[in-house]
Amino acid sequence: MTRRALWVDAAIVGAGIGGLWIANLLAGRGFSVAICEPRGVGGVQTLASQGIVHSGAKYSLDGTTPLSGAIASMPTRWRACLRGEGEIDLRGVRVLSQTMQLRIGDQTFELDEPVLDVASLVRRLAERVAHRVVAEAVAPESLIVDDAGIERLGLAGCTIRARIYVLAAGAGNETLAQQTGFAPTALRHRPLRQTIVRLRRGASVYAHWAKDARDTEPTLTVTTNGLLMNIGGGVADAGAQRSEAVQIGLVRELLREGFADIDLADAEFETFVAVRAEPDGKTIRDVPDAFVARHGNCLLCLPVKLSLAPRLGDLALAALGRLEPATATWPGDPDRRVVFATPPNHPTPC
């Protein structure tokens, strides 16, 4: 049986925040795109996010702030999008909180850091490009390469030929980049163990809490969404080395110490391990910006943080230079029903 052949301007591998953001930017400029995502739109790393549009304050507690410099303008750009005035129209995305608190010792600071419901963000970003999603896995052997980069994607159910290929597959980028011919790039996989607390009574807490004023990062980052509370921060970074039982015990103790007003009576705790794909650095704070590299007709993209999606878009468009839309033969599948991935903190797909 002959596989169908799709011709597009851009083939994007991965439908997390990076792939969806770039797909929306390109579609808005008249480019035809195909987005390859076999597991469900929203990916893995994106749906594990707490949805915080960071301002950089979290990363500047010790005064060394490579990441905080790039991220400082992101709340302003996201708010413009949420009003329908930015580069992507995000009206309708649910904002859980307009601000985050930074608690250090007895001091509390209000931060301009909106907190988004990530599931609603994924749904909004998928609306414009839903008919462009191809539910196919892209393995390294799927990449048919030549001297220019990728000649085509040979997938199980179709072949995709594009003028530009965007690798936005998170943790999957490393092996795809090697197959494509990128020079060895310092990438790392950073596992962290986040904790989900199911409360009996809803709470409204959005805060970074540093247990000690000398800490270089918050001990806990707490966000809530109805009866669900998501715990990140330093305890999550170190938690990948702990068992679930030990992690839960520590999180309980820290919540009682830093957030005594939260009612934990009959609360249910569970953890999940999320793997962040990032450019290498001693810590996340050492990464200066979103990451885009080009090899021939391929872009290798890592947003680093959900907050930096607009910067990733800037860098991707800059890397494409003067590329203009061309006549493509694949109009998309207008009747396609998008399958969404299931967030790790929720029992149903977003």
DATA-V819011 format. One record per residue. N is the residue number from 1. RES is the residue in three letters. PHI is phi in radians with two decimals (NA if undefined). NEAR is the number of other C-alpha atoms within 12 Angstrom. Layout:
n: {N;N}
res: {RES;RES}
phi: {PHI;PHI}
near: {NEAR;NEAR}
This chain:
n: {1;2;3;4;5;6;7;8;9;10;11;12;13;14;15;16;17;18;19;20;21;22;23;24;25;26;27;28;29;30;31;32;33;34;35;36;37;38;39;40;41;42;43;44;45;46;47;48;49;50;51;52;53;54;55;56;57;58;59;60;61;62;63;64;65;66;67;68;69;70;71;72;73;74;75;76;77;78;79;80;81;82;83;84;85;86;87;88;89;90;91;92;93;94;95;96;97;98;99;100;101;102;103;104;105;106;107;108;109;110;111;112;113;114;115;116;117;118;119;120;121;122;123;124;125;126;127;128;129;130;131;132;133;134;135;136;137;138;139;140;141;142;143;144;145;146;147;148;149;150;151;152;153;154;155;156;157;158;159;160;161;162;163;164;165;166;167;168;169;170;171;172;173;174;175;176;177;178;179;180;181;182;183;184;185;186;187;188;189;190;191;192;193;194;195;196;197;198;199;200;201;202;203;204;205;206;207;208;209;210;211;212;213;214;215;216;217;218;219;220;221;222;223;224;225;226;227;228;229;230;231;232;233;234;235;236;237;238;239;240;241;242;243;244;245;246;247;248;249;250;251;252;253;254;255;256;257;258;259;260;261;262;263;264;265;266;267;268;269;270;271;272;273;274;275;276;277;278;279;280;281;282;283;284;285;286;287;288;289;290;291;292;293;294;295;296;297;298;299;300;301;302;303;304;305;306;307;308;309;310;311;312;313;314;315;316;317;318;319;320;321;322;323;324;325;326;327;328;329;330;331;332;333;334;335;336;337;338;339;340;341;342;343;344;345;346;347;348;349;350}
res: {MET;THR;ARG;ARG;ALA;LEU;TRP;VAL;ASP;ALA;ALA;ILE;VAL;GLY;ALA;GLY;ILE;GLY;GLY;LEU;TRP;ILE;ALA;ASN;LEU;LEU;ALA;GLY;ARG;GLY;PHE;SER;VAL;ALA;ILE;CYS;GLU;PRO;ARG;GLY;VAL;GLY;GLY;VAL;GLN;THR;LEU;ALA;SER;GLN;GLY;ILE;VAL;HIS;SER;GLY;ALA;LYS;TYR;SER;LEU;ASP;GLY;THR;THR;PRO;LEU;SER;GLY;ALA;ILE;ALA;SER;MET;PRO;THR;ARG;TRP;ARG;ALA;CYS;LEU;ARG;GLY;GLU;GLY;GLU;ILE;ASP;LEU;ARG;GLY;VAL;ARG;VAL;LEU;SER;GLN;THR;MET;GLN;LEU;ARG;ILE;GLY;ASP;GLN;THR;PHE;GLU;LEU;ASP;GLU;PRO;VAL;LEU;ASP;VAL;ALA;SER;LEU;VAL;ARG;ARG;LEU;ALA;GLU;ARG;VAL;ALA;HIS;ARG;VAL;VAL;ALA;GLU;ALA;VAL;ALA;PRO;GLU;SER;LEU;ILE;VAL;ASP;ASP;ALA;GLY;ILE;GLU;ARG;LEU;GLY;LEU;ALA;GLY;CYS;THR;ILE;ARG;ALA;ARG;ILE;TYR;VAL;LEU;ALA;ALA;GLY;ALA;GLY;ASN;GLU;THR;LEU;ALA;GLN;GLN;THR;GLY;PHE;ALA;PRO;THR;ALA;LEU;ARG;HIS;ARG;PRO;LEU;ARG;GLN;THR;ILE;VAL;ARG;LEU;ARG;ARG;GLY;ALA;SER;VAL;TYR;ALA;HIS;TRP;ALA;LYS;ASP;ALA;ARG;ASP;THR;GLU;PRO;THR;LEU;THR;VAL;THR;THR;ASN;GLY;LEU;LEU;MET;ASN;ILE;GLY;GLY;GLY;VAL;ALA;ASP;ALA;GLY;ALA;GLN;ARG;SER;GLU;ALA;VAL;GLN;ILE;GLY;LEU;VAL;ARG;GLU;LEU;LEU;ARG;GLU;GLY;PHE;ALA;ASP;ILE;ASP;LEU;ALA;ASP;ALA;GLU;PHE;GLU;THR;PHE;VAL;ALA;VAL;ARG;ALA;GLU;PRO;ASP;GLY;LYS;THR;ILE;ARG;ASP;VAL;PRO;ASP;ALA;PHE;VAL;ALA;ARG;HIS;GLY;ASN;CYS;LEU;LEU;CYS;LEU;PRO;VAL;LYS;LEU;SER;LEU;ALA;PRO;ARG;LEU;GLY;ASP;LEU;ALA;LEU;ALA;ALA;LEU;GLY;ARG;LEU;GLU;PRO;ALA;THR;ALA;THR;TRP;PRO;GLY;ASP;PRO;ASP;ARG;ARG;VAL;VAL;PHE;ALA;THR;PRO;PRO;ASN;HIS;PRO;THR;PRO;CYS}
phi: {NA;-1.38;-1.31;-1.23;-1.96;-1.92;-2.04;-2.46;-1.26;-2.38;-1.83;-1.96;-1.78;1.96;-2.15;-1.51;-1.05;-1.14;-1.11;-1.19;-1.12;-1.13;-1.05;-1.16;-1.07;-1.20;-1.06;-1.17;-1.77;1.60;-1.40;-1.54;-2.28;-2.23;-2.00;-1.61;-2.67;-1.47;-1.64;2.12;-1.10;2.02;1.10;-2.00;-1.10;-1.11;-1.28;-1.48;-1.21;-1.44;1.40;-1.46;-1.56;-1.12;-1.75;1.85;-1.02;-1.05;-1.72;-2.11;-1.14;-1.80;1.50;-1.80;-2.32;-0.95;-1.23;-1.12;-1.14;-1.26;-1.58;-1.04;-1.55;-1.15;-0.99;-1.10;-1.21;-1.14;-1.10;-1.09;-1.13;-1.14;-1.50;1.46;-1.98;-1.70;-1.21;-2.29;-1.39;-1.92;-1.06;1.77;-1.21;-1.37;-1.72;-1.34;-2.68;-1.44;-2.48;-2.02;-1.72;-2.05;-1.87;-2.24;1.04;-1.57;-1.72;-2.27;-2.06;-1.62;-1.91;-1.37;-2.36;-1.12;-2.04;-1.84;-1.32;-1.10;-1.06;-1.24;-1.12;-1.07;-1.09;-1.14;-1.14;-1.36;-0.97;-1.29;-2.08;-0.98;-1.29;-1.84;-1.48;-1.98;-1.41;-2.28;-1.42;-1.96;-1.62;-0.92;-1.26;-1.34;-1.50;-1.63;-1.82;-2.50;-1.13;-1.53;2.24;-1.92;-1.56;-2.94;-1.81;-1.72;-1.71;-1.10;-1.90;-2.85;-2.03;-2.07;-2.00;-2.47;-1.46;-2.46;-2.08;-2.01;-1.63;-2.30;-1.75;1.03;-1.11;-1.37;-1.11;-1.05;-1.24;-1.15;-1.13;-1.10;-1.13;-1.27;1.90;-1.06;-1.05;-0.87;-2.01;-1.29;-2.00;-2.38;-1.92;-1.91;-1.42;-2.49;-1.85;-1.54;-2.06;-1.92;-2.02;-1.70;-1.50;-1.41;-2.21;-1.07;-2.35;-2.29;-2.27;-2.44;-2.71;-1.71;-2.21;-1.74;-1.09;-2.22;-1.09;-1.52;-1.14;-1.64;-2.67;-1.05;-1.20;-2.25;-2.08;-2.03;-2.30;-2.22;-2.56;1.20;-1.54;-1.76;-2.14;-1.94;-1.99;-2.15;1.60;-1.03;-1.13;-1.33;-1.03;-1.47;-1.25;-1.10;-1.55;-1.88;-1.29;-1.06;-1.11;-1.15;-1.09;-1.10;-1.06;-1.18;-1.11;-0.98;-1.09;-1.20;-1.10;-1.10;-1.35;-1.69;-2.39;-1.11;-1.40;-1.40;-1.41;-1.73;-1.08;1.09;-1.22;-1.88;-1.95;-2.61;-2.23;-2.52;-1.73;-1.89;-1.89;-1.59;-1.73;-2.51;-1.08;-1.20;-3.02;-1.02;-2.43;-1.05;-1.18;-1.44;-1.36;-1.39;-2.96;-1.02;-2.13;-2.42;-2.22;-2.14;-2.38;1.03;-1.72;-2.13;-1.99;-1.85;-2.21;-2.37;-1.28;1.27;-2.31;-0.93;-0.96;-1.53;-0.95;-1.08;-1.20;-1.03;-1.06;-0.99;-1.17;-1.16;-1.11;-1.11;-1.19;-1.36;1.06;-1.68;-1.02;-2.03;-1.04;-2.13;-1.27;-1.91;-1.66;-1.72;-1.46;1.59;-1.95;-1.10;-1.69;-1.16;-1.71;-1.25;-1.72;-1.73;-1.26;-1.67;-1.06;-1.16;-1.80;-2.60;-1.35;-2.13;-1.01;-1.24}
near: {6;8;13;18;22;32;30;33;35;45;47;49;53;46;48;49;46;50;51;49;49;51;47;38;32;36;34;19;19;20;33;38;47;48;51;47;38;28;26;32;47;46;42;38;42;47;37;39;45;45;45;45;41;43;35;37;39;44;34;26;26;19;19;21;26;24;35;31;26;32;39;29;25;33;35;24;32;40;30;20;25;29;19;17;15;19;27;34;26;32;24;20;30;23;29;28;28;28;28;36;33;37;32;27;19;13;15;16;21;21;26;30;38;35;40;39;36;43;38;29;39;44;33;32;38;41;30;28;39;36;26;42;41;40;31;29;30;39;28;25;20;27;33;26;27;17;14;19;31;37;25;31;45;27;28;23;21;25;29;39;33;37;34;42;49;51;52;49;44;42;33;33;39;30;24;38;41;26;26;36;28;28;18;18;25;20;30;24;27;28;24;31;36;42;46;37;37;28;24;18;20;20;25;27;35;39;42;44;40;36;29;20;19;14;23;25;36;35;38;43;42;43;43;35;32;21;24;31;39;45;47;44;35;33;37;37;30;24;33;27;18;23;21;23;19;21;32;28;21;26;39;29;19;28;33;18;19;28;29;14;13;29;23;25;17;12;21;21;29;29;34;34;31;31;28;36;34;39;35;23;21;15;23;34;32;23;31;29;37;37;37;36;34;30;30;25;32;40;41;49;51;51;44;45;43;43;42;41;45;41;37;38;37;26;28;39;29;17;25;30;13;9;19;19;21;19;17;24;19;29;21;24;19;16;11;16;18;32;25;32;33;24;33;31;37;25;10;12;24;28}
